[in-house]
Amino acid sequence: MPWDPTETIRRTLWIGGGQWSGKTTVSALLAARHGLTFYSYDYHDARGHHDRRTAARVRRGGPIDAPPIGVDWENSTPDQLAEAVIASFPERFEWVLDDLRALITPCRMIADGWGLRPELVAPVTDDLRQMVVLAPTDAFRALQATRLERSRSPVQAARDRLVAQDAIRTARELGIRVIEVDGSRTAEQVADTVSAHFSPFLDQSPGGLPRARTHR
């Protein structure tokens, strides 16, 4: 059978949404439950994609050392930071697609990350039901701010809230399901909800699940 570089992409299950909404935890739970191959956007974005981002900036005539998205954090408003990071996602998503094209697996993929934007995923997936967006409430964000070091920056927290709101709005416009995360349910319970949503695409046969794989 000839190699189809789009097959893995088309069959991937996607979890996007706001920062600190539990995307990676839920994805890891589903990978273990259903024998899915797990792709972590954040892991790649902070490593190999960062190098590609630097190389692309240099090719455009920019400096080697610069803020990741070309914005001065100290002198920018949350709106400016949100606008800049949203504008950076299309290029970064192309690197995700490059990664997925190189993967051949008998299992479905599950991919999570805030850069997996509804408007970017929709054109490359077979079915919009293959994506969900996790939406953290303001109360849940406040709870996470007491737990997570990076979320304690008021400017970053405000930026992340704006980026999440944009993803939620876009998902609803496209008809992609949004699942609210408010802290009243455990990660396992949220995973139950996501699993039920993805059930048409999951192998539910007893004892027939391949071993979960994690790609990093």
Backbone hydrogen bonds in HBPLUS format (Angstrom, degrees):
<---DONOR---> <-ACCEPTOR-->    atom                        ^
c    i                          cat <-CA-CA->   ^        H-A-AA   ^      H-
h    n   atom  resd res      DA  || num        DHA   H-A  angle D-A-AA Bond
n    s   type  num  typ     dist DA aas  dist angle  dist       angle   num
A0007-GLU N   A0004-ASP O   3.13 MM   3  5.54 160.4  2.17 115.9 121.7     1
A0010-ARG N   A0006-THR O   2.89 MM   4  6.09 167.8  1.91 161.7 164.8     2
A0011-ARG N   A0007-GLU O   3.09 MM   4  6.24 143.0  2.24 148.0 157.2     3
A0012-THR N   A0009-ILE O   3.21 MM   3  5.32 161.6  2.25 106.8 112.4     4
A0013-LEU N   A0109-MET O   2.87 MM  96  6.07 161.3  1.91 139.1 144.7     5
A0111-ALA N   A0013-LEU O   2.83 MM  98  6.24 160.8  1.87 166.2 172.2     6
A0014-TRP N   A0130-GLN O   2.76 MM 116  6.15 166.7  1.78 161.1 165.9     7
A0132-VAL N   A0014-TRP O   3.05 MM 118  6.47 148.2  2.15 151.0 159.4     8
A0015-ILE N   A0111-ALA O   2.82 MM  96  6.19 150.7  1.90 160.6 167.7     9
A0113-GLY N   A0015-ILE O   3.11 MM  98  6.65 145.9  2.23 164.6 169.7    10
A0016-GLY N   A0132-VAL O   2.97 MM 116  6.36 162.9  2.00 161.2 162.1    11
A0134-LEU N   A0016-GLY O   2.90 MM 118  6.31 164.3  1.93 144.9 141.1    12
A0018-GLY N   A0134-LEU O   3.10 MM 116  6.42 149.6  2.19 172.1 174.7    13
A0026-VAL N   A0022-GLY O   2.96 MM   4  6.06 168.7  1.97 157.5 160.6    14
A0027-SER N   A0023-LYS O   2.90 MM   4  6.06 160.0  1.94 148.0 154.4    15
A0028-ALA N   A0024-THR O   2.90 MM   4  6.04 161.2  1.94 150.7 155.1    16
A0029-LEU N   A0025-THR O   3.04 MM   4  6.27 155.2  2.10 146.3 153.0    17
A0030-LEU N   A0026-VAL O   2.98 MM   4  6.24 160.3  2.02 152.3 157.3    18
A0031-ALA N   A0027-SER O   2.87 MM   4  6.07 153.4  1.94 148.4 156.4    19
A0032-ALA N   A0028-ALA O   3.07 MM   4  6.27 159.7  2.11 146.3 150.8    20
A0033-ARG N   A0029-LEU O   2.94 MM   4  6.16 154.7  2.01 146.3 154.0    21
A0034-HIS N   A0030-LEU O   2.92 MM   4  5.86 164.7  1.94 151.2 154.4    22
A0035-GLY N   A0031-ALA O   2.93 MM   4  5.32 119.8  2.30 139.5 145.6    23
A0036-LEU N   A0031-ALA O   3.17 MM   5  4.34 144.6  2.30 115.7 123.8    24
A0213-ARG N   A0036-LEU O   3.41 MM 177  6.53 156.4  2.47 125.4 132.1    25
A0037-THR N   A0108-ARG O   2.93 MM  71  6.23 166.4  1.95 155.3 158.7    26
A0110-ILE N   A0037-THR O   2.84 MM  73  6.14 147.5  1.95 157.6 157.7    27
A0038-PHE N   A0213-ARG O   2.82 MM 175  6.25 159.5  1.86 151.7 155.8    28
A0215-HIS N   A0038-PHE O   2.88 MM 177  5.90 173.2  1.88 158.8 161.1    29
A0039-TYR N   A0110-ILE O   2.86 MM  71  6.10 167.2  1.88 157.5 159.0    30
A0112-ASP N   A0039-TYR O   3.27 MM  73  6.80 151.1  2.36 167.2 175.6    31
A0044-HIS N   A0040-SER O   3.32 MM   4  6.61 167.9  2.33 153.4 155.4    32
A0041-TYR N   A0112-ASP O   3.02 MM  71  5.87 154.0  2.09 166.6 174.8    33
A0045-ASP N   A0041-TYR O   2.79 MM   4  5.88 164.9  1.82 161.4 166.7    34
A0046-ALA N   A0042-ASP O   3.09 MM   4  6.09 150.4  2.18 144.5 149.8    35
A0047-ARG N   A0044-HIS O   3.06 MM   3  5.17 154.1  2.13 104.3 112.5    36
A0049-HIS N   A0044-HIS O   2.96 MM   5  5.85 166.6  1.98 152.0 152.2    37
A0050-HIS N   A0047-ARG O   3.06 MM   3  5.25 123.2  2.39 101.3 115.9    38
A0051-ASP N   A0047-ARG O   3.25 MM   4  6.68 152.2  2.34 153.1 160.1    39
A0052-ARG N   A0048-GLY O   3.14 MM   4  6.49 154.1  2.21 144.1 151.3    40
A0053-ARG N   A0049-HIS O   2.80 MM   4  6.00 150.0  1.89 147.0 155.7    41
A0054-THR N   A0050-HIS O   2.98 MM   4  6.26 155.4  2.04 146.4 152.2    42
A0055-ALA N   A0051-ASP O   2.97 MM   4  6.23 162.4  2.00 148.7 153.5    43
A0056-ALA N   A0052-ARG O   2.87 MM   4  6.03 157.0  1.92 147.0 153.3    44
A0057-ARG N   A0053-ARG O   3.02 MM   4  6.22 151.9  2.10 143.6 151.0    45
A0058-VAL N   A0054-THR O   2.99 MM   4  6.28 157.8  2.04 151.2 157.0    46
A0059-ARG N   A0055-ALA O   2.97 MM   4  6.21 158.2  2.01 148.7 154.5    47
A0060-ARG N   A0056-ALA O   3.14 MM   4  6.38 137.7  2.33 137.0 147.6    48
A0060-ARG N   A0057-ARG O   3.14 MM   3  5.15 127.2  2.43  93.0 106.8    49
A0062-GLY N   A0057-ARG O   2.86 MM   5  5.19 156.6  1.91 152.7 146.0    50
A0061-GLY N   A0058-VAL O   2.87 MM   3  5.01 158.4  1.92 109.1 114.6    51
A0070-GLY N   A0067-PRO O   2.92 MM   3  4.84 165.1  1.94 110.5 114.6    52
A0075-ASN N   A0072-ASP O   3.26 MM   3  5.61 137.0  2.46 105.3 115.9    53
A0081-LEU N   A0077-THR O   2.98 MM   4  6.28 160.1  2.02 157.4 163.3    54
A0082-ALA N   A0078-PRO O   2.84 MM   4  6.01 158.2  1.89 149.3 155.4    55
A0083-GLU N   A0079-ASP O   2.94 MM   4  6.08 163.2  1.97 147.6 152.3    56
A0084-ALA N   A0080-GLN O   3.00 MM   4  6.16 155.3  2.06 143.3 150.0    57
A0085-VAL N   A0081-LEU O   2.99 MM   4  6.21 163.6  2.02 150.4 154.4    58
A0086-ILE N   A0082-ALA O   2.99 MM   4  6.09 163.6  2.02 153.4 158.0    59
A0087-ALA N   A0083-GLU O   3.05 MM   4  6.15 152.2  2.13 140.4 148.1    60
A0088-SER N   A0084-ALA O   3.11 MM   4  6.34 128.4  2.39 136.5 149.7    61
A0088-SER N   A0085-VAL O   3.09 MM   3  5.01 133.8  2.32  92.7 105.7    62
A0089-PHE N   A0086-ILE O   3.30 MM   3  5.42 148.0  2.41 101.2 109.7    63
A0092-ARG N   A0088-SER O   3.33 MM   4  6.50 165.7  2.35 152.5 156.7    64
A0093-PHE N   A0089-PHE O   2.76 MM   4  5.88 147.7  1.87 157.1 165.9    65
A0094-GLU N   A0090-PRO O   3.25 MM   4  6.53 143.9  2.38 142.4 150.2    66
A0094-GLU N   A0091-GLU O   3.21 MM   3  5.33 127.5  2.50  97.0 109.8    67
A0095-TRP N   A0092-ARG O   3.17 MM   3  5.35 130.1  2.43  97.6 109.8    68
A0096-VAL N   A0092-ARG O   3.31 MM   4  6.74 143.0  2.45 138.3 148.2    69
A0096-VAL N   A0093-PHE O   3.03 MM   3  4.92 120.2  2.40  93.1 108.6    70
A0097-LEU N   A0093-PHE O   2.98 MM   4  6.36 159.0  2.03 154.5 159.1    71
A0098-ASP N   A0094-GLU O   3.01 MM   4  6.29 147.3  2.12 139.1 148.0    72
A0099-ASP N   A0095-TRP O   3.05 MM   4  6.32 156.6  2.11 143.4 148.7    73
A0100-LEU N   A0096-VAL O   2.97 MM   4  6.33 159.2  2.01 154.1 159.7    74
A0101-ARG N   A0097-LEU O   2.87 MM   4  6.02 151.3  1.96 148.3 155.9    75
A0102-ALA N   A0099-ASP O   3.22 MM   3  5.45 134.6  2.44  98.8 110.4    76
A0103-LEU N   A0100-LEU O   3.12 MM   3  5.23 162.0  2.15 106.5 112.2    77
A0116-LEU N   A0113-GLY O   3.17 MM   3  5.52 164.6  2.19 110.3 114.5    78
A0120-LEU N   A0117-ARG O   2.97 MM   3  5.27 140.4  2.13 108.3 120.1    79
A0121-VAL N   A0117-ARG O   2.90 MM   4  6.13 158.3  1.95 162.4 169.6    80
A0122-ALA N   A0118-PRO O   2.96 MM   4  5.84 167.6  1.97 151.4 155.1    81
A0124-VAL N   A0121-VAL O   2.94 MM   3  5.56 150.1  2.03 123.1 132.2    82
A0130-GLN N   A0127-ASP O   2.88 MM   3  5.67 163.4  1.91 125.0 129.0    83
A0131-MET N   A0128-LEU O   3.28 MM   3  5.90 151.0  2.37 117.4 118.2    84
A0133-VAL N   A0177-ARG O   2.95 MM  44  6.33 149.3  2.05 153.5 162.9    85
A0179-ILE N   A0133-VAL O   2.82 MM  46  6.12 163.1  1.85 157.9 162.9    86
A0135-ALA N   A0179-ILE O   2.86 MM  44  5.89 167.4  1.87 145.5 147.5    87
A0181-VAL N   A0135-ALA O   2.84 MM  46  5.68 162.7  1.87 135.0 134.4    88
A0137-THR N   A0181-VAL O   3.00 MM  44  6.20 154.9  2.06 154.2 153.5    89
A0141-ARG N   A0137-THR O   2.92 MM   4  6.25 152.4  2.00 148.7 157.0    90
A0142-ALA N   A0138-ASP O   2.98 MM   4  6.24 156.7  2.03 146.9 152.5    91
A0143-LEU N   A0139-ALA O   3.06 MM   4  6.35 151.3  2.14 142.0 149.7    92
A0144-GLN N   A0140-PHE O   2.89 MM   4  6.16 159.8  1.93 150.7 155.9    93
A0145-ALA N   A0141-ARG O   2.89 MM   4  6.14 144.1  2.02 147.3 157.5    94
A0146-THR N   A0143-LEU O   3.11 MM   3  5.52 145.6  2.23 106.1 115.6    95
A0147-ARG N   A0144-GLN O   2.89 MM   3  5.04 148.5  1.99 104.3 114.7    96
A0148-LEU N   A0144-GLN O   2.86 MM   4  5.90 156.6  1.91 169.3 173.0    97
A0151-SER N   A0148-LEU O   3.22 MM   3  5.51 132.8  2.46 102.7 114.9    98
A0152-ARG N   A0149-GLU O   3.13 MM   3  5.67 165.7  2.15 117.8 120.8    99
A0157-ALA N   A0153-SER O   2.81 MM   4  5.97 162.5  1.84 159.1 164.9   100
A0158-ALA N   A0154-PRO O   2.96 MM   4  6.08 156.4  2.02 142.7 148.6   101
A0159-ARG N   A0155-VAL O   2.91 MM   4  6.17 156.7  1.97 147.5 154.4   102
A0160-ASP N   A0156-GLN O   2.81 MM   4  6.01 168.3  1.82 156.2 158.9   103
A0161-ARG N   A0157-ALA O   3.01 MM   4  6.18 150.2  2.10 142.4 150.3   104
A0162-LEU N   A0158-ALA O   3.15 MM   4  6.42 155.6  2.22 145.5 151.0   105
A0163-VAL N   A0159-ARG O   2.95 MM   4  6.26 159.4  1.99 156.0 162.1   106
A0164-ALA N   A0160-ASP O   2.91 MM   4  6.05 159.2  1.95 146.8 152.6   107
A0165-GLN N   A0161-ARG O   2.94 MM   4  6.12 160.2  1.98 146.7 152.4   108
A0166-ASP N   A0162-LEU O   3.05 MM   4  6.27 151.7  2.14 144.1 151.1   109
A0167-ALA N   A0163-VAL O   3.09 MM   4  6.40 155.5  2.16 146.1 152.4   110
A0168-ILE N   A0164-ALA O   2.91 MM   4  6.16 160.6  1.94 157.0 162.4   111
A0169-ARG N   A0165-GLN O   2.94 MM   4  6.09 164.9  1.97 147.7 151.9   112
A0170-THR N   A0166-ASP O   2.98 MM   4  6.12 164.4  2.01 147.9 152.3   113
A0171-ALA N   A0167-ALA O   2.89 MM   4  6.03 159.1  1.94 147.1 153.2   114
A0172-ARG N   A0168-ILE O   3.05 MM   4  6.27 164.3  2.07 152.5 155.9   115
A0173-GLU N   A0169-ARG O   3.03 MM   4  6.29 152.4  2.11 146.5 154.5   116
A0174-LEU N   A0170-THR O   3.02 MM   4  6.26 145.2  2.14 146.8 155.9   117
A0174-LEU N   A0171-ALA O   3.14 MM   3  5.17 123.1  2.48  94.8 109.0   118
A0175-GLY N   A0171-ALA O   2.96 MM   4  6.07 119.6  2.34 141.5 157.6   119
A0176-ILE N   A0171-ALA O   2.86 MM   5  4.84 161.5  1.89 147.8 145.1   120
A0175-GLY N   A0172-ARG O   3.30 MM   3  5.03 144.6  2.43  92.0 102.0   121
A0189-GLN N   A0186-THR O   3.07 MM   3  5.13 121.0  2.44  95.3 109.8   122
A0190-VAL N   A0186-THR O   3.00 MM   4  6.38 155.9  2.05 152.1 158.7   123
A0191-ALA N   A0187-ALA O   2.84 MM   4  6.05 156.2  1.90 148.0 155.3   124
A0192-ASP N   A0188-GLU O   2.91 MM   4  6.19 139.6  2.08 136.2 147.0   125
A0193-THR N   A0189-GLN O   3.19 MM   4  6.54 153.1  2.27 144.0 149.2   126
A0194-VAL N   A0190-VAL O   3.00 MM   4  6.37 161.2  2.04 153.5 158.5   127
A0195-SER N   A0191-ALA O   2.76 MM   4  5.85 160.4  1.80 150.0 156.2   128
A0196-ALA N   A0192-ASP O   2.93 MM   4  6.14 156.1  1.99 146.5 152.5   129
A0197-HIS N   A0193-THR O   3.08 MM   4  6.35 151.9  2.16 142.7 150.4   130
A0198-PHE N   A0194-VAL O   2.92 MM   4  6.22 154.4  1.99 150.9 157.9   131
A0199-SER N   A0195-SER O   2.93 MM   4  5.82 107.4  2.48 138.2 155.3   132
A0199-SER N   A0196-ALA O   3.31 MM   3  4.98 155.4  2.37  94.8 101.9   133
A0201-PHE N   A0198-PHE O   2.78 MM   3  5.64 161.9  1.81 135.3 141.4   134
A0202-LEU N   A0199-SER O   3.26 MM   3  5.12 169.3  2.27 106.8 110.1   135
A0208-GLY N   A0205-SER O   3.15 MM   3  5.36 163.2  2.18 125.1 125.8   136
